[in-house]
């Protein structure tokens, strides 16, 4: 899981750095050990990054500098920020809400019913400003190559 986060963080930081342009703060929801948020905080020292997960998951983690660690429940509230990241990228299990591929219980959205996913997304919307005020919801999703070549199903 952490190795996936390191790889994806590296790609985000080098190939998609425009995502972070103008942001002052970011929350990584379901961050677990905080690998993604730590990498982003290191690459963008002016960006306040928050590792957000259940209290028992983050209880031993340390913040510092532009990295904060917060325990909470994404179904109750997500800390306010300019952007929220939901990660989704490993393995092979299709989902009802998104055609995402994963078998890892850590990644957000695949693990929940459509109704629960909508609750999570609504909490994300409450946590960020509107799009015209710079708010961003960043959903990181791996797309697997479709062996049949049918791009519409990927």
N, C-alpha and C positions, 0 to 999 in steps of 0.2 A: 504494500500500500504506500509506504513512504517512498519507495523507489519510483513508483508511478508518479507520485506527486513531484518528486525531484525532476523527472523527465519533463512532465507537463509544465512545471514552473519555469524550467529552462527555456522551453519553446515560447511560453507566454512573454517572458522577460526579453527575449531576443527578437522574436518574430512578430509579436503582437503588442509591443510596448505602447502603441498609440491608444490602447484600451485604458491606460493609466493616466493619459494626458488630462490635466485639469482636476484630477481627483485629489482630495485632501485626506480622505479616509476610506477604508475598505474593511469589510467583515467577511471572513471565511467561515461559512456556516457548515457545521459538521466537520470541523477542522482536524479532529483527532489530535495527533501529535504536533500539529501546526507547521508541518514541513512546507506547505505551499505559502502560507502567510509569512513565515520566516524568510523564505527566499525572496518574496516580493518586497518585504520590509528592507532587506539588505540591498536590493537593487535600486529601490526608490526611497532613500532615507528621509525625504520630506513627507512621505505618505504614511499616515497612521494606520497600521494594520492590526486587526483584532482576530485572534484565534477564538472561535466560539463553538463550544460543544457542551454536552451534559457536564454538570459539576464534577461527577466522579471521574470523567474522562480527562479533564484538564486540571484536576486538583494538584498534580505534581509538576505541572509545567510552569516555567518562569518567563515572564515578559521582560521588558527593558528597552530603553531607547524609544523607537517608534513602534514597538510591538507590545500589545496588551493581550492578556489572557482573560477570558470571561466565561464563566459557567452559566448555563441557562437552558431553557427549553424552547426550541424553535417554534413549537406550537403555541407558546405563550407570548413571546416577544423576541425580536432580534435587535441587537444593539444598533442604534442609528449610525449611518455612515453615508458617504456619497455613492458607494457601490457595495453590492453583495455578490460573493462568489459561491456558486453551487458546483461541486465537482462531480463528474460522472464519466468514468473511463476505464473499465477493466473487465475482461472476461466475456462471457457469453450468455446473457439472459435477457430476452426482449421484455419490454415493459408495456403496460396498457396505456400510459399517458404519453410516453415518448418512445421512439424507436431507438432507445439507447441499449448498449450492450454491456452487461456486467454480471458478475456472480459474487461480488464483494459487498457484504452487508454495510460497509462504511459509507459508500457513495450515496449522496442525497437523491431523492425522488424515486429511484427504482424500488425502494424498499416499502413504499407506501401505496395505498389505494389512490385512485384518481381524486377522491374527495379530500384525502389527507394531503395530497400534492397541492391541491388548490389552496388549502389552509396555509401550507408552507409558503407558497407563492404570494398569497395575500399578506402574510407577515413580512415577507421581503419588501413588498410594495410599501408597507407602512414604515419600514426602516430607512428607505431612501427617498430623496427628493424626487420631484417629477422629472421627466426626461428633459424638459426645457430648462430645468434648473441644474442639469448635469447628473442626475441620478442614473445609475446603471445597474442592471441585473446581468451578471456574467455567468452563463451556464456553460461549463466546460464538458464537452461530450465527445467521445471517440466515435468516429465513423469507420466501420469495417468495410473492406472492399467486398462488393457483391460479386460472387463468382459467376453468376449468370449474366452479369452486365446490365441488369435492369436498374438503372440509376434511380427510378422513381420509388423503389422499395428500400433504398438505403437511407 
